[in-house]
Amino acid sequence: MAEQEQSKRAPGVCIPWEEKLKELPPIKGDSELVKRVWEDVDGLGYVYIWHCLVSF
């Protein structure tokens, strides 16, 4: 039986900031602000997915 790779994502996260940061061009402004906004938007996406799963 092949071993399965375990997810290292924190609860409530769809795409971790560290993973998303690799896809973005260099940030010239306030990187903490960009991180905070990304984590807020990602968290809302996670809540939406759970809402759809539980409600229907």
PDB file of N, CA, C and O in Angstrom, chain B, residues numbered from 101:
ATOM      1  N   MET B 101       0.841  -1.176   0.000  1.00  0.00           N
ATOM      2  CA  MET B 101       0.000   0.000   0.000  1.00  0.00           C
ATOM      3  C   MET B 101       0.891   1.246   0.000  1.00  0.00           C
ATOM      4  O   MET B 101       1.799   1.365   0.823  1.00  0.00           O
ATOM      5  N   ALA B 102       0.632   2.156  -0.910  1.00  0.00           N
ATOM      6  CA  ALA B 102       1.428   3.374  -1.014  1.00  0.00           C
ATOM      7  C   ALA B 102       1.049   4.349   0.097  1.00  0.00           C
ATOM      8  O   ALA B 102      -0.117   4.489   0.465  1.00  0.00           O
ATOM      9  N   GLU B 103       2.068   5.011   0.612  1.00  0.00           N
ATOM     10  CA  GLU B 103       1.800   6.012   1.645  1.00  0.00           C
ATOM     11  C   GLU B 103       1.212   7.260   1.002  1.00  0.00           C
ATOM     12  O   GLU B 103       1.651   7.690  -0.064  1.00  0.00           O
ATOM     13  N   GLN B 104       0.215   7.834   1.662  1.00  0.00           N
ATOM     14  CA  GLN B 104      -0.410   9.049   1.160  1.00  0.00           C
ATOM     15  C   GLN B 104       0.269  10.257   1.775  1.00  0.00           C
ATOM     16  O   GLN B 104       0.612  10.263   2.957  1.00  0.00           O
ATOM     17  N   GLU B 105       0.459  11.285   0.947  1.00  0.00           N
ATOM     18  CA  GLU B 105       1.046  12.520   1.450  1.00  0.00           C
ATOM     19  C   GLU B 105       0.009  13.240   2.298  1.00  0.00           C
ATOM     20  O   GLU B 105      -1.111  13.488   1.850  1.00  0.00           O
ATOM     21  N   GLN B 106       0.386  13.569   3.510  1.00  0.00           N
ATOM     22  CA  GLN B 106      -0.547  14.244   4.399  1.00  0.00           C
ATOM     23  C   GLN B 106      -0.515  15.741   4.143  1.00  0.00           C
ATOM     24  O   GLN B 106       0.544  16.326   3.913  1.00  0.00           O
ATOM     25  N   SER B 107      -1.677  16.341   4.186  1.00  0.00           N
ATOM     26  CA  SER B 107      -1.793  17.777   3.983  1.00  0.00           C
ATOM     27  C   SER B 107      -1.205  18.515   5.177  1.00  0.00           C
ATOM     28  O   SER B 107      -1.453  18.156   6.328  1.00  0.00           O
ATOM     29  N   LYS B 108      -0.418  19.558   4.885  1.00  0.00           N
ATOM     30  CA  LYS B 108       0.180  20.346   5.955  1.00  0.00           C
ATOM     31  C   LYS B 108      -0.494  21.705   6.048  1.00  0.00           C
ATOM     32  O   LYS B 108       0.093  22.661   6.555  1.00  0.00           O
ATOM     33  N   ARG B 109      -1.709  21.792   5.567  1.00  0.00           N
ATOM     34  CA  ARG B 109      -2.446  23.051   5.615  1.00  0.00           C
ATOM     35  C   ARG B 109      -3.149  23.182   6.957  1.00  0.00           C
ATOM     36  O   ARG B 109      -3.661  22.216   7.523  1.00  0.00           O
ATOM     37  N   ALA B 110      -3.150  24.397   7.433  1.00  0.00           N
ATOM     38  CA  ALA B 110      -3.834  24.684   8.687  1.00  0.00           C
ATOM     39  C   ALA B 110      -5.342  24.634   8.475  1.00  0.00           C
ATOM     40  O   ALA B 110      -5.807  24.874   7.361  1.00  0.00           O
ATOM     41  N   PRO B 111      -6.110  24.331   9.502  1.00  0.00           N
ATOM     42  CA  PRO B 111      -7.566  24.357   9.354  1.00  0.00           C
ATOM     43  C   PRO B 111      -8.035  25.750   8.943  1.00  0.00           C
ATOM     44  O   PRO B 111      -7.548  26.755   9.460  1.00  0.00           O
ATOM     45  N   GLY B 112      -8.971  25.799   8.023  1.00  0.00           N
ATOM     46  CA  GLY B 112      -9.517  27.074   7.569  1.00  0.00           C
ATOM     47  C   GLY B 112      -8.754  27.705   6.429  1.00  0.00           C
ATOM     48  O   GLY B 112      -8.977  28.873   6.110  1.00  0.00           O
ATOM     49  N   VAL B 113      -7.849  26.953   5.802  1.00  0.00           N
ATOM     50  CA  VAL B 113      -7.026  27.495   4.717  1.00  0.00           C
ATOM     51  C   VAL B 113      -7.209  26.652   3.464  1.00  0.00           C
ATOM     52  O   VAL B 113      -7.096  25.427   3.505  1.00  0.00           O
ATOM     53  N   CYS B 114      -7.493  27.322   2.348  1.00  0.00           N
ATOM     54  CA  CYS B 114      -7.561  26.629   1.054  1.00  0.00           C
ATOM     55  C   CYS B 114      -6.189  26.614   0.385  1.00  0.00           C
ATOM     56  O   CYS B 114      -5.665  25.552   0.047  1.00  0.00           O
ATOM     57  N   ILE B 115      -5.619  27.794   0.198  1.00  0.00           N
ATOM     58  CA  ILE B 115      -4.283  27.938  -0.388  1.00  0.00           C
ATOM     59  C   ILE B 115      -3.441  28.759   0.578  1.00  0.00           C
ATOM     60  O   ILE B 115      -3.712  29.945   0.770  1.00  0.00           O
ATOM     61  N   PRO B 116      -2.430  28.157   1.188  1.00  0.00           N
ATOM     62  CA  PRO B 116      -1.613  28.888   2.155  1.00  0.00           C
ATOM     63  C   PRO B 116      -0.881  30.065   1.505  1.00  0.00           C
ATOM     64  O   PRO B 116      -0.561  30.021   0.317  1.00  0.00           O
ATOM     65  N   TRP B 117      -0.623  31.098   2.274  1.00  0.00           N
ATOM     66  CA  TRP B 117       0.057  32.294   1.785  1.00  0.00           C
ATOM     67  C   TRP B 117       1.424  31.936   1.183  1.00  0.00           C
ATOM     68  O   TRP B 117       1.794  32.477   0.141  1.00  0.00           O
ATOM     69  N   GLU B 118       2.160  31.052   1.810  1.00  0.00           N
ATOM     70  CA  GLU B 118       3.485  30.687   1.323  1.00  0.00           C
ATOM     71  C   GLU B 118       3.404  30.086  -0.083  1.00  0.00           C
ATOM     72  O   GLU B 118       4.285  30.319  -0.910  1.00  0.00           O
ATOM     73  N   GLU B 119       2.357  29.321  -0.351  1.00  0.00           N
ATOM     74  CA  GLU B 119       2.159  28.720  -1.669  1.00  0.00           C
ATOM     75  C   GLU B 119       1.731  29.777  -2.691  1.00  0.00           C
ATOM     76  O   GLU B 119       2.211  29.770  -3.824  1.00  0.00           O
ATOM     77  N   LYS B 120       0.845  30.672  -2.303  1.00  0.00           N
ATOM     78  CA  LYS B 120       0.371  31.731  -3.199  1.00  0.00           C
ATOM     79  C   LYS B 120       1.481  32.726  -3.516  1.00  0.00           C
ATOM     80  O   LYS B 120       1.552  33.237  -4.634  1.00  0.00           O
ATOM     81  N   LEU B 121       2.340  33.005  -2.553  1.00  0.00           N
ATOM     82  CA  LEU B 121       3.426  33.966  -2.723  1.00  0.00           C
ATOM     83  C   LEU B 121       4.368  33.555  -3.857  1.00  0.00           C
ATOM     84  O   LEU B 121       4.933  34.413  -4.535  1.00  0.00           O
ATOM     85  N   LYS B 122       4.535  32.254  -4.065  1.00  0.00           N
ATOM     86  CA  LYS B 122       5.387  31.752  -5.140  1.00  0.00           C
ATOM     87  C   LYS B 122       4.835  32.108  -6.521  1.00  0.00           C
ATOM     88  O   LYS B 122       5.600  32.229  -7.477  1.00  0.00           O
ATOM     89  N   GLU B 123       3.504  32.277  -6.634  1.00  0.00           N
ATOM     90  CA  GLU B 123       2.861  32.573  -7.906  1.00  0.00           C
ATOM     91  C   GLU B 123       2.850  34.068  -8.234  1.00  0.00           C
ATOM     92  O   GLU B 123       2.628  34.448  -9.384  1.00  0.00           O
ATOM     93  N   LEU B 124       3.084  34.908  -7.240  1.00  0.00           N
ATOM     94  CA  LEU B 124       2.969  36.352  -7.409  1.00  0.00           C
ATOM     95  C   LEU B 124       4.296  36.986  -7.818  1.00  0.00           C
ATOM     96  O   LEU B 124       5.364  36.462  -7.500  1.00  0.00           O
ATOM     97  N   PRO B 125       4.225  38.125  -8.531  1.00  0.00           N
ATOM     98  CA  PRO B 125       5.461  38.866  -8.794  1.00  0.00           C
ATOM     99  C   PRO B 125       5.960  39.485  -7.490  1.00  0.00           C
ATOM    100  O   PRO B 125       5.218  39.527  -6.508  1.00  0.00           O
ATOM    101  N   PRO B 126       7.199  39.962  -7.463  1.00  0.00           N
ATOM    102  CA  PRO B 126       7.707  40.584  -6.227  1.00  0.00           C
ATOM    103  C   PRO B 126       6.792  41.717  -5.752  1.00  0.00           C
ATOM    104  O   PRO B 126       6.331  42.538  -6.546  1.00  0.00           O
ATOM    105  N   ILE B 127       6.543  41.741  -4.448  1.00  0.00           N
ATOM    106  CA  ILE B 127       5.670  42.753  -3.857  1.00  0.00           C
ATOM    107  C   ILE B 127       6.520  43.968  -3.506  1.00  0.00           C
ATOM    108  O   ILE B 127       7.492  43.860  -2.758  1.00  0.00           O
ATOM    109  N   LYS B 128       6.149  45.124  -4.050  1.00  0.00           N
ATOM    110  CA  LYS B 128       6.927  46.339  -3.836  1.00  0.00           C
ATOM    111  C   LYS B 128       6.370  47.191  -2.698  1.00  0.00           C
ATOM    112  O   LYS B 128       7.040  48.109  -2.225  1.00  0.00           O
ATOM    113  N   GLY B 129       5.169  46.899  -2.265  1.00  0.00           N
ATOM    114  CA  GLY B 129       4.541  47.678  -1.199  1.00  0.00           C
ATOM    115  C   GLY B 129       4.604  46.947   0.128  1.00  0.00           C
ATOM    116  O   GLY B 129       5.573  46.251   0.431  1.00  0.00           O
ATOM    117  N   ASP B 130       3.562  47.119   0.902  1.00  0.00           N
ATOM    118  CA  ASP B 130       3.455  46.525   2.230  1.00  0.00           C
ATOM    119  C   ASP B 130       3.077  45.043   2.096  1.00  0.00           C
ATOM    120  O   ASP B 130       1.913  44.714   1.866  1.00  0.00           O
ATOM    121  N   SER B 131       4.052  44.167   2.238  1.00  0.00           N
ATOM    122  CA  SER B 131       3.805  42.739   2.054  1.00  0.00           C
ATOM    123  C   SER B 131       2.901  42.166   3.154  1.00  0.00           C
ATOM    124  O   SER B 131       2.160  41.214   2.906  1.00  0.00           O
ATOM    125  N   GLU B 132       2.954  42.725   4.345  1.00  0.00           N
ATOM    126  CA  GLU B 132       2.085  42.248   5.428  1.00  0.00           C
ATOM    127  C   GLU B 132       0.618  42.563   5.128  1.00  0.00           C
ATOM    128  O   GLU B 132      -0.265  41.771   5.455  1.00  0.00           O
ATOM    129  N   LEU B 133       0.359  43.698   4.515  1.00  0.00           N
ATOM    130  CA  LEU B 133      -1.000  44.055   4.122  1.00  0.00           C
ATOM    131  C   LEU B 133      -1.518  43.089   3.061  1.00  0.00           C
ATOM    132  O   LEU B 133      -2.659  42.633   3.139  1.00  0.00           O
ATOM    133  N   VAL B 134      -0.690  42.779   2.077  1.00  0.00           N
ATOM    134  CA  VAL B 134      -1.080  41.837   1.030  1.00  0.00           C
ATOM    135  C   VAL B 134      -1.342  40.464   1.633  1.00  0.00           C
ATOM    136  O   VAL B 134      -2.307  39.797   1.261  1.00  0.00           O
ATOM    137  N   LYS B 135      -0.497  40.039   2.555  1.00  0.00           N
ATOM    138  CA  LYS B 135      -0.677  38.740   3.220  1.00  0.00           C
ATOM    139  C   LYS B 135      -1.991  38.711   3.992  1.00  0.00           C
ATOM    140  O   LYS B 135      -2.747  37.743   3.902  1.00  0.00           O
ATOM    141  N   ARG B 136      -2.264  39.769   4.749  1.00  0.00           N
ATOM    142  CA  ARG B 136      -3.494  39.822   5.549  1.00  0.00           C
ATOM    143  C   ARG B 136      -4.736  39.771   4.666  1.00  0.00           C
ATOM    144  O   ARG B 136      -5.689  39.055   4.972  1.00  0.00           O
ATOM    145  N   VAL B 137      -4.725  40.531   3.569  1.00  0.00           N
ATOM    146  CA  VAL B 137      -5.867  40.521   2.651  1.00  0.00           C
ATOM    147  C   VAL B 137      -6.026  39.141   2.037  1.00  0.00           C
ATOM    148  O   VAL B 137      -7.146  38.640   1.937  1.00  0.00           O
ATOM    149  N   TRP B 138      -4.911  38.507   1.616  1.00  0.00           N
ATOM    150  CA  TRP B 138      -5.005  37.166   1.029  1.00  0.00           C
ATOM    151  C   TRP B 138      -5.599  36.175   2.032  1.00  0.00           C
ATOM    152  O   TRP B 138      -6.482  35.393   1.680  1.00  0.00           O
ATOM    153  N   GLU B 139      -5.129  36.203   3.252  1.00  0.00           N
ATOM    154  CA  GLU B 139      -5.622  35.265   4.259  1.00  0.00           C
ATOM    155  C   GLU B 139      -7.098  35.504   4.567  1.00  0.00           C
ATOM    156  O   GLU B 139      -7.837  34.549   4.805  1.00  0.00           O
ATOM    157  N   ASP B 140      -7.539  36.759   4.566  1.00  0.00           N
ATOM    158  CA  ASP B 140      -8.962  37.060   4.777  1.00  0.00           C
ATOM    159  C   ASP B 140      -9.817  36.515   3.637  1.00  0.00           C
ATOM    160  O   ASP B 140     -10.846  35.883   3.875  1.00  0.00           O
ATOM    161  N   VAL B 141      -9.394  36.759   2.412  1.00  0.00           N
ATOM    162  CA  VAL B 141     -10.150  36.286   1.246  1.00  0.00           C
ATOM    163  C   VAL B 141     -10.152  34.766   1.193  1.00  0.00           C
ATOM    164  O   VAL B 141     -11.184  34.155   0.915  1.00  0.00           O
ATOM    165  N   ASP B 142      -9.015  34.156   1.455  1.00  0.00           N
ATOM    166  CA  ASP B 142      -8.911  32.700   1.447  1.00  0.00           C
ATOM    167  C   ASP B 142      -9.808  32.089   2.523  1.00  0.00           C
ATOM    168  O   ASP B 142     -10.446  31.062   2.292  1.00  0.00           O
ATOM    169  N   GLY B 143      -9.855  32.715   3.691  1.00  0.00           N
ATOM    170  CA  GLY B 143     -10.720  32.225   4.765  1.00  0.00           C
ATOM    171  C   GLY B 143     -12.195  32.295   4.393  1.00  0.00           C
ATOM    172  O   GLY B 143     -12.967  31.398   4.729  1.00  0.00           O
ATOM    173  N   LEU B 144     -12.585  33.362   3.698  1.00  0.00           N
ATOM    174  CA  LEU B 144     -13.982  33.474   3.253  1.00  0.00           C
ATOM    175  C   LEU B 144     -14.317  32.378   2.241  1.00  0.00           C
ATOM    176  O   LEU B 144     -15.417  31.825   2.259  1.00  0.00           O
ATOM    177  N   GLY B 145     -13.373  32.073   1.367  1.00  0.00           N
ATOM    178  CA  GLY B 145     -13.576  30.974   0.414  1.00  0.00           C
ATOM    179  C   GLY B 145     -13.760  29.649   1.131  1.00  0.00           C
ATOM    180  O   GLY B 145     -14.606  28.843   0.743  1.00  0.00           O
ATOM    181  N   TYR B 146     -12.977  29.420   2.169  1.00  0.00           N
ATOM    182  CA  TYR B 146     -13.078  28.194   2.951  1.00  0.00           C
ATOM    183  C   TYR B 146     -14.452  28.094   3.623  1.00  0.00           C
ATOM    184  O   TYR B 146     -15.081  27.036   3.609  1.00  0.00           O
ATOM    185  N   VAL B 147     -14.905  29.196   4.206  1.00  0.00           N
ATOM    186  CA  VAL B 147     -16.213  29.214   4.862  1.00  0.00           C
ATOM    187  C   VAL B 147     -17.323  28.962   3.838  1.00  0.00           C
ATOM    188  O   VAL B 147     -18.280  28.242   4.125  1.00  0.00           O
ATOM    189  N   TYR B 148     -17.199  29.548   2.653  1.00  0.00           N
ATOM    190  CA  TYR B 148     -18.205  29.347   1.604  1.00  0.00           C
ATOM    191  C   TYR B 148     -18.280  27.876   1.193  1.00  0.00           C
ATOM    192  O   TYR B 148     -19.370  27.324   1.040  1.00  0.00           O
ATOM    193  N   ILE B 149     -17.136  27.254   1.016  1.00  0.00           N
ATOM    194  CA  ILE B 149     -17.113  25.833   0.637  1.00  0.00           C
ATOM    195  C   ILE B 149     -17.791  24.991   1.722  1.00  0.00           C
ATOM    196  O   ILE B 149     -18.594  24.113   1.406  1.00  0.00           O
ATOM    197  N   TRP B 150     -17.481  25.244   2.984  1.00  0.00           N
ATOM    198  CA  TRP B 150     -18.116  24.493   4.070  1.00  0.00           C
ATOM    199  C   TRP B 150     -19.619  24.771   4.141  1.00  0.00           C
ATOM    200  O   TRP B 150     -20.412  23.864   4.394  1.00  0.00           O
ATOM    201  N   HIS B 151     -19.998  26.011   3.919  1.00  0.00           N
ATOM    202  CA  HIS B 151     -21.419  26.346   3.935  1.00  0.00           C
ATOM    203  C   HIS B 151     -22.166  25.560   2.859  1.00  0.00           C
ATOM    204  O   HIS B 151     -23.236  25.010   3.120  1.00  0.00           O
ATOM    205  N   CYS B 152     -21.609  25.507   1.667  1.00  0.00           N
ATOM    206  CA  CYS B 152     -22.257  24.757   0.575  1.00  0.00           C
ATOM    207  C   CYS B 152     -22.314  23.271   0.914  1.00  0.00           C
ATOM    208  O   CYS B 152     -23.316  22.611   0.638  1.00  0.00           O
ATOM    209  N   LEU B 153     -21.257  22.747   1.503  1.00  0.00           N
ATOM    210  CA  LEU B 153     -21.211  21.334   1.852  1.00  0.00           C
ATOM    211  C   LEU B 153     -22.239  20.968   2.903  1.00  0.00           C
ATOM    212  O   LEU B 153     -22.908  19.941   2.795  1.00  0.00           O
ATOM    213  N   VAL B 154     -22.365  21.802   3.913  1.00  0.00           N
ATOM    214  CA  VAL B 154     -23.261  21.507   5.036  1.00  0.00           C
ATOM    215  C   VAL B 154     -24.718  21.826   4.702  1.00  0.00           C
ATOM    216  O   VAL B 154     -25.623  21.118   5.145  1.00  0.00           O
ATOM    217  N   SER B 155     -24.949  22.876   3.931  1.00  0.00           N
ATOM    218  CA  SER B 155     -26.314  23.343   3.672  1.00  0.00           C
ATOM    219  C   SER B 155     -27.068  22.496   2.645  1.00  0.00           C
ATOM    220  O   SER B 155     -28.295  22.408   2.680  1.00  0.00           O
ATOM    221  N   PHE B 156     -26.333  21.887   1.749  1.00  0.00           N
ATOM    222  CA  PHE B 156     -27.019  21.151   0.687  1.00  0.00           C
ATOM    223  C   PHE B 156     -26.707  19.718   0.831  1.00  0.00           C
ATOM    224  O   PHE B 156     -27.179  18.901   0.040  1.00  0.00           O
TER     225      PHE B 156
END
